[in-house]
Amino acid sequence: MSLDQLIQLRQAAHDIFNAALRAVDAREVTHRAVGRLVTKLDRTTPIYALSIGKAALPMALALEETLGGQIKQGILTSTEHSLQLQSNKWQRFAGGHPLPTEESLQAAQAALQLLEKADAERAVVVFLVSGGGSAMIEWPTNPEITLRDLQAANRILVSCGATITEINAVRRAFSAVKGGKLANRAPDAQLVTLIISDTNPGDEASVASGPSLLPNSDAPSASDIVKKYQLDDQLPASILGAIQQTSEPITRSGTSPSHFVIADNKTAIDAALTQAASLGFRPLVAEDISEQPIAEGCEQVLRRISSEKSPACLISGGEFSCPVRGEGRGGRNLETALRCAIQLDQSSANQHTVVLSGGTDGVDGNSPAAGAFADETTLTRARAIGLDAFDFLERSDSYGFFEKLGDAIITGPTETNVRDLRVVLKIDSL
């Protein structure tokens, strides 16, 4: 086994991941999109803006830098107060993630007031929407639903193993701002939505639970998802009541809003493939390995790369479903790396394999890491310092495992979010 080869593989995987992050830089992609949008706008019409999600700050900055003089008022809700946005035209809220907070409710009320003004003026409203925004702006459908109920419902939904599309179907049922309901407050305004997507192609209405877009016609029903994951005895009574009272899908009363996806998982994957090729790997993409249950997805990724001719780079995107079993720290990317490390430890193939699994937002679950590296030496090194990988896996403490090994990937919040990226590299050993 060549340690130098593994070190080089890890560096290559990191370079590929970083190339993907650069491709989905929120400020840059928004600048380009707004530049194209300018040619279609009446420069005398006032503009109101709502920026929501993990990329809210860089998207708002790009809009301000391009159309600042025309922006009359804006609202920004992200995970922290945005000190870089100096213009006094913007109200800023530190909305919650993954659970809504009091400021999430305040952001919704401010947004409703802004939309009322924009509607009266028949103004342009630009929605800047990115992943993670579901909890950053929220208002319940009825006053019986408390903030504590909203928090409990979101906590249950994000840990039950449901896909993001399924989670959002339930969220829409008890929210007064999701599924196009926020945009419906301004039927006479001209609405434009720019989206950095953390959902599947064609499912952009699920980004931040779709504050400005109607759900797809084939979206699952909230009641079906509750039944599928047996949530009846877990969700608060007020939430269940709202789900049971959900009426027919809402329709847009004004002109249908225009929307544009300006970056998504494919953007990151394409950049990763290009970088892999430049480093001498044969680039491959596993489009069909995306939202599997995590154990199944890990097995498929490693089986696929093992059958490829070396040197190969397999890129897989999307988000594995990953139920939480214990009270540890981690998320689906760290657990993906841990499960792959366990499988690689059992392989006797004459090759080196490195797996990098990372979230493009820079944060995995309740940990400070984006993800982690795994290779065929991971468990050997862990056992040498007394770590039991299966124990960490059972306790959902994958971050604790990789932190002790020094293999966690720490990027800090990237202020963008286009789902996860798994980079798997293979070369023949010397």
LINWOBEL-V162264 format. One record per residue. N is the residue number from 1. PHI is phi in whole degrees, 0 to 359 (NA if undefined). OMEGA is omega in whole degrees, 0 to 359 (none if undefined). D_CENTER is the distance of its C-alpha to the mean C-alpha in whole Angstrom. Layout:
BEGIN
n & phi & omega & d_center
N & PHI & OMEGA & D_CENTER
N & PHI & OMEGA & D_CENTER
END
This chain:
BEGIN
n & phi & omega & d_center
1 & NA & 180 & 37
2 & 257 & 178 & 36
3 & 296 & 179 & 34
4 & 299 & 179 & 34
5 & 297 & 180 & 33
6 & 294 & 178 & 30
7 & 298 & 179 & 29
8 & 294 & 178 & 29
9 & 295 & 178 & 27
10 & 298 & 180 & 24
11 & 296 & 178 & 25
12 & 296 & 179 & 24
13 & 298 & 179 & 21
14 & 295 & 178 & 20
15 & 298 & 180 & 21
16 & 293 & 178 & 19
17 & 297 & 180 & 16
18 & 295 & 177 & 17
19 & 297 & 178 & 18
20 & 295 & 179 & 14
21 & 296 & 179 & 13
22 & 298 & 183 & 16
23 & 292 & 182 & 16
24 & 247 & 175 & 12
25 & 303 & 191 & 14
26 & 295 & 182 & 13
27 & 294 & 183 & 17
28 & 292 & 183 & 18
29 & 291 & 178 & 17
30 & 289 & 176 & 17
31 & 306 & 182 & 21
32 & 296 & 182 & 21
33 & 293 & 180 & 20
34 & 294 & 177 & 22
35 & 302 & 177 & 25
36 & 287 & 182 & 25
37 & 292 & 184 & 25
38 & 306 & 183 & 28
39 & 293 & 183 & 30
40 & 258 & 184 & 30
41 & 260 & 170 & 30
42 & 283 & 186 & 33
43 & 291 & 177 & 33
44 & 264 & 182 & 35
45 & 277 & 179 & 33
46 & 294 & 180 & 31
47 & 241 & 171 & 27
48 & 248 & 185 & 25
49 & 223 & 173 & 22
50 & 232 & 180 & 19
51 & 246 & 192 & 16
52 & 226 & 172 & 13
53 & 122 & 183 & 9
54 & 294 & 179 & 8
55 & 260 & 186 & 10
56 & 301 & 182 & 13
57 & 294 & 181 & 16
58 & 298 & 178 & 16
59 & 292 & 179 & 15
60 & 294 & 178 & 18
61 & 299 & 180 & 20
62 & 297 & 179 & 20
63 & 294 & 180 & 21
64 & 297 & 182 & 24
65 & 292 & 183 & 25
66 & 264 & 186 & 26
67 & 235 & 187 & 27
68 & 310 & 183 & 28
69 & 294 & 183 & 31
70 & 264 & 181 & 30
71 & 283 & 181 & 28
72 & 271 & 180 & 30
73 & 200 & 178 & 27
74 & 219 & 175 & 23
75 & 233 & 180 & 21
76 & 234 & 174 & 18
77 & 232 & 180 & 16
78 & 220 & 186 & 13
79 & 279 & 177 & 13
80 & 208 & 178 & 17
81 & 298 & 188 & 20
82 & 263 & 185 & 20
83 & 289 & 181 & 23
84 & 291 & 182 & 23
85 & 271 & 190 & 23
86 & 277 & 184 & 27
87 & 299 & 179 & 28
88 & 280 & 177 & 29
89 & 282 & 187 & 28
90 & 256 & 166 & 24
91 & 271 & 185 & 24
92 & 241 & 180 & 21
93 & 230 & 176 & 19
94 & 264 & 180 & 18
95 & 292 & 184 & 16
96 & 275 & 172 & 14
97 & 197 & 6 & 11
98 & 274 & 182 & 11
99 & 248 & 178 & 14
100 & 293 & 179 & 16
101 & 233 & 177 & 19
102 & 301 & 179 & 22
103 & 289 & 174 & 21
104 & 297 & 178 & 18
105 & 290 & 179 & 21
106 & 296 & 179 & 23
107 & 298 & 179 & 20
108 & 295 & 179 & 21
109 & 296 & 178 & 24
110 & 295 & 179 & 24
111 & 296 & 179 & 22
112 & 297 & 178 & 25
113 & 293 & 178 & 28
114 & 298 & 181 & 26
115 & 294 & 177 & 26
116 & 296 & 177 & 29
117 & 294 & 182 & 31
118 & 299 & 180 & 29
119 & 294 & 180 & 30
120 & 298 & 182 & 34
121 & 266 & 185 & 34
122 & 50 & 185 & 32
123 & 275 & 172 & 30
124 & 269 & 174 & 27
125 & 243 & 178 & 24
126 & 257 & 173 & 21
127 & 269 & 174 & 17
128 & 250 & 192 & 15
129 & 239 & 178 & 11
130 & 219 & 183 & 8
131 & 300 & 181 & 5
132 & 90 & 185 & 6
133 & 282 & 185 & 9
134 & 303 & 182 & 10
135 & 268 & 185 & 12
136 & 275 & 175 & 13
137 & 217 & 186 & 16
138 & 204 & 173 & 17
139 & 207 & 184 & 21
140 & 284 & 181 & 23
141 & 288 & 177 & 25
142 & 213 & 187 & 28
143 & 292 & 178 & 29
144 & 289 & 181 & 30
145 & 275 & 181 & 26
146 & 271 & 175 & 26
147 & 300 & 178 & 23
148 & 298 & 177 & 23
149 & 296 & 179 & 23
150 & 299 & 180 & 20
151 & 294 & 180 & 19
152 & 297 & 181 & 20
153 & 297 & 180 & 19
154 & 294 & 179 & 15
155 & 298 & 180 & 16
156 & 293 & 184 & 18
157 & 294 & 185 & 15
158 & 283 & 181 & 12
159 & 247 & 186 & 15
160 & 270 & 180 & 17
161 & 96 & 179 & 15
162 & 286 & 175 & 14
163 & 285 & 181 & 12
164 & 297 & 178 & 9
165 & 296 & 179 & 12
166 & 291 & 179 & 14
167 & 300 & 182 & 13
168 & 292 & 177 & 13
169 & 298 & 179 & 16
170 & 285 & 180 & 17
171 & 303 & 182 & 16
172 & 299 & 185 & 17
173 & 292 & 181 & 21
174 & 245 & 181 & 21
175 & 248 & 177 & 20
176 & 265 & 181 & 22
177 & 237 & 184 & 19
178 & 266 & 178 & 17
179 & 64 & 179 & 17
180 & 84 & 184 & 19
181 & 291 & 178 & 21
182 & 292 & 180 & 21
183 & 296 & 182 & 22
184 & 293 & 176 & 25
185 & 284 & 181 & 26
186 & 228 & 184 & 27
187 & 294 & 183 & 29
188 & 261 & 178 & 31
189 & 271 & 175 & 29
190 & 266 & 187 & 27
191 & 255 & 175 & 24
192 & 227 & 180 & 21
193 & 239 & 173 & 17
194 & 254 & 190 & 16
195 & 237 & 163 & 12
196 & 259 & 196 & 9
197 & 266 & 172 & 8
198 & 246 & 179 & 4
199 & 231 & 180 & 7
200 & 291 & 175 & 11
201 & 305 & 181 & 13
202 & 88 & 181 & 15
203 & 245 & 182 & 13
204 & 296 & 176 & 12
205 & 294 & 178 & 13
206 & 269 & 180 & 11
207 & 294 & 185 & 8
208 & 55 & 181 & 9
209 & 64 & 172 & 11
210 & 63 & 179 & 13
211 & 297 & 182 & 16
212 & 244 & 184 & 18
213 & 237 & 176 & 17
214 & 290 & 177 & 19
215 & 294 & 177 & 18
216 & 297 & 183 & 19
217 & 296 & 181 & 22
218 & 261 & 179 & 21
219 & 297 & 180 & 19
220 & 293 & 178 & 20
221 & 274 & 180 & 22
222 & 299 & 182 & 21
223 & 295 & 178 & 24
224 & 294 & 180 & 23
225 & 291 & 177 & 20
226 & 300 & 179 & 22
227 & 292 & 183 & 25
228 & 301 & 184 & 23
229 & 257 & 175 & 21
230 & 53 & 184 & 25
231 & 261 & 184 & 23
232 & 303 & 183 & 26
233 & 271 & 182 & 28
234 & 252 & 183 & 25
235 & 287 & 176 & 23
236 & 302 & 183 & 26
237 & 301 & 181 & 28
238 & 295 & 179 & 27
239 & 291 & 178 & 24
240 & 299 & 179 & 26
241 & 298 & 179 & 28
242 & 295 & 179 & 26
243 & 296 & 181 & 25
244 & 292 & 182 & 28
245 & 266 & 182 & 29
246 & 302 & 182 & 26
247 & 268 & 179 & 28
248 & 299 & 180 & 28
249 & 306 & 181 & 25
250 & 290 & 176 & 25
251 & 242 & 180 & 26
252 & 279 & 184 & 26
253 & 274 & 178 & 30
254 & 252 & 178 & 30
255 & 292 & 179 & 29
256 & 299 & 182 & 25
257 & 290 & 173 & 23
258 & 280 & 177 & 22
259 & 218 & 183 & 18
260 & 222 & 174 & 17
261 & 274 & 186 & 14
262 & 259 & 173 & 15
263 & 195 & 179 & 12
264 & 205 & 183 & 10
265 & 300 & 179 & 10
266 & 296 & 177 & 13
267 & 302 & 179 & 14
268 & 293 & 181 & 13
269 & 298 & 181 & 15
270 & 299 & 179 & 18
271 & 293 & 178 & 18
272 & 296 & 180 & 18
273 & 297 & 179 & 20
274 & 297 & 180 & 23
275 & 294 & 179 & 22
276 & 300 & 179 & 23
277 & 297 & 181 & 26
278 & 293 & 179 & 27
279 & 267 & 175 & 28
280 & 95 & 178 & 30
281 & 266 & 173 & 28
282 & 279 & 187 & 28
283 & 280 & 180 & 24
284 & 225 & 177 & 23
285 & 236 & 179 & 20
286 & 255 & 183 & 19
287 & 296 & 184 & 18
288 & 273 & 178 & 19
289 & 253 & 191 & 17
290 & 218 & 187 & 13
291 & 235 & 181 & 13
292 & 293 & 165 & 16
293 & 306 & 194 & 17
294 & 300 & 181 & 17
295 & 297 & 180 & 20
296 & 293 & 181 & 21
297 & 297 & 179 & 18
298 & 297 & 179 & 20
299 & 298 & 182 & 23
300 & 293 & 180 & 22
301 & 299 & 182 & 21
302 & 289 & 177 & 24
303 & 295 & 182 & 26
304 & 295 & 183 & 25
305 & 291 & 182 & 25
306 & 294 & 182 & 29
307 & 269 & 184 & 30
308 & 267 & 178 & 30
309 & 287 & 181 & 32
310 & 281 & 358 & 32
311 & 274 & 185 & 30
312 & 232 & 174 & 27
313 & 231 & 177 & 23
314 & 256 & 178 & 21
315 & 250 & 178 & 18
316 & 230 & 180 & 15
317 & 245 & 179 & 12
318 & 85 & 183 & 9
319 & 220 & 174 & 9
320 & 294 & 174 & 12
321 & 280 & 190 & 13
322 & 217 & 177 & 14
323 & 298 & 178 & 17
324 & 272 & 182 & 18
325 & 250 & 185 & 21
326 & 228 & 185 & 22
327 & 258 & 182 & 22
328 & 282 & 181 & 21
329 & 247 & 180 & 18
330 & 153 & 180 & 15
331 & 202 & 187 & 12
332 & 294 & 180 & 12
333 & 288 & 177 & 12
334 & 296 & 178 & 15
335 & 290 & 175 & 17
336 & 301 & 179 & 16
337 & 299 & 181 & 18
338 & 294 & 179 & 21
339 & 295 & 178 & 21
340 & 294 & 178 & 22
341 & 299 & 179 & 24
342 & 297 & 180 & 26
343 & 291 & 180 & 27
344 & 293 & 178 & 28
345 & 295 & 182 & 30
346 & 267 & 182 & 32
347 & 268 & 178 & 32
348 & 245 & 183 & 36
349 & 295 & 181 & 35
350 & 274 & 183 & 36
351 & 203 & 175 & 33
352 & 252 & 179 & 30
353 & 230 & 175 & 27
354 & 238 & 177 & 24
355 & 245 & 169 & 20
356 & 242 & 175 & 17
357 & 240 & 184 & 14
358 & 215 & 175 & 11
359 & 272 & 182 & 8
360 & 290 & 175 & 8
361 & 275 & 179 & 7
362 & 84 & 182 & 10
363 & 226 & 181 & 10
364 & 247 & 179 & 10
365 & 59 & 181 & 11
366 & 262 & 181 & 14
367 & 254 & 175 & 15
368 & 271 & 183 & 15
369 & 261 & 172 & 14
370 & 278 & 182 & 12
371 & 171 & 183 & 14
372 & 198 & 171 & 17
373 & 265 & 170 & 20
374 & 217 & 173 & 22
375 & 207 & 186 & 26
376 & 288 & 178 & 29
377 & 264 & 188 & 30
378 & 302 & 183 & 28
379 & 289 & 177 & 29
380 & 299 & 178 & 33
381 & 293 & 179 & 32
382 & 294 & 180 & 30
383 & 297 & 181 & 33
384 & 295 & 178 & 35
385 & 248 & 172 & 34
386 & 81 & 180 & 34
387 & 262 & 177 & 31
388 & 257 & 184 & 30
389 & 301 & 183 & 27
390 & 292 & 177 & 27
391 & 294 & 178 & 28
392 & 296 & 179 & 25
393 & 296 & 181 & 23
394 & 296 & 182 & 25
395 & 269 & 183 & 24
396 & 53 & 182 & 20
397 & 242 & 182 & 21
398 & 296 & 178 & 19
399 & 294 & 178 & 19
400 & 302 & 179 & 22
401 & 296 & 185 & 24
402 & 285 & 176 & 22
403 & 297 & 180 & 23
404 & 294 & 179 & 26
405 & 278 & 185 & 27
406 & 79 & 183 & 25
407 & 252 & 176 & 22
408 & 287 & 179 & 19
409 & 258 & 182 & 17
410 & 250 & 176 & 17
411 & 251 & 193 & 15
412 & 77 & 179 & 15
413 & 303 & 183 & 12
414 & 269 & 183 & 11
415 & 58 & 168 & 11
416 & 209 & 181 & 8
417 & 194 & 177 & 5
418 & 232 & 180 & 5
419 & 78 & 187 & 4
420 & 264 & 176 & 8
421 & 222 & 175 & 11
422 & 246 & 180 & 14
423 & 249 & 182 & 17
424 & 238 & 182 & 21
425 & 247 & 179 & 24
426 & 222 & 171 & 27
427 & 224 & 175 & 31
428 & 286 & 180 & 34
429 & 283 & 181 & 36
430 & 285 & none & 39
END
